[in-house]
Amino acid sequence: MSGGDGFSQAERDALYRAIFTRRDVRGQFRPDPVPEDLLRRLLLAAHHAPSVGFMQPWNFVLITDPAVKDRIHADFLKANDEAAALFTGERQALYSRLKLEGIKDAPVNLLITCDRGRGGPVVLGRTHNPAMDLYSCACAVQNLWLAARAEGVGVGWVSILHEQALRDALGLPEEIVPVAYLCIGYVTHFLDQPELEKAGWRNRLPLEELVFRDQWGRKAGQD
């Protein structure tokens, strides 16, 4: 039974469909522009993420200028070479075949940042865990990602970047922390499984191996 404000079965199905079919998109972007009203809906979804102390520490930097994209892409290439060198043998060969960004392919890039000073020096709920503002921004990323999937829009998170290069390219103030650099756009298709799983990089772990009850390492049903 559901509560008095529960979703209908169709609404629940739609939510779980968005969750289970969400993908990190790298190579399927189309050049079609993303309408401004759709972009605003995605940002509004991100802005309605939970945040500790209701501090709402995020800002959103939209990037559409090809020159700025080129600058960030150049840093990705440099960082990606550094990352590839950390792997060896077959793993390195597989890494080199993976497409890990869509910076120039996606019509819109978006940086979600964290203002760690928002809310003042003492924030409700952050008094004993200072990283809660960063976790709140991660919730904003997920909100946007699921909303985008429901809209038929792809999102790809580019993490292989040098932070200082990103700061310089976008003129970020020192107190602002870059959290997620995202590529956003319509796609030719969504993959039927995560790209890294499809490529043989890693499989999804069984949920049963990850769930403990009451104590670390104690599985449900164990004495």
Secondary structure, DSSP 8 states (H G I E B T S, - for coil): ---TT---HHHHHHHHHHHHH--B-SS-B------HHHHHHHHHHHHTS--GGG---EEEEEE--HHHHHHHHHHHHHHHHHHHTTS-HHHHHHHHH-----TTTSSEEEEEEEETTTT-SS-TT-SS-TTHHHHHHHHHHHHHHHHHHHTTEEEEEE--S-HHHHHHHHT--TTEEEEEEEEEEEBS---SS-HHHHTTS-----GGGT---SSTT--TT--
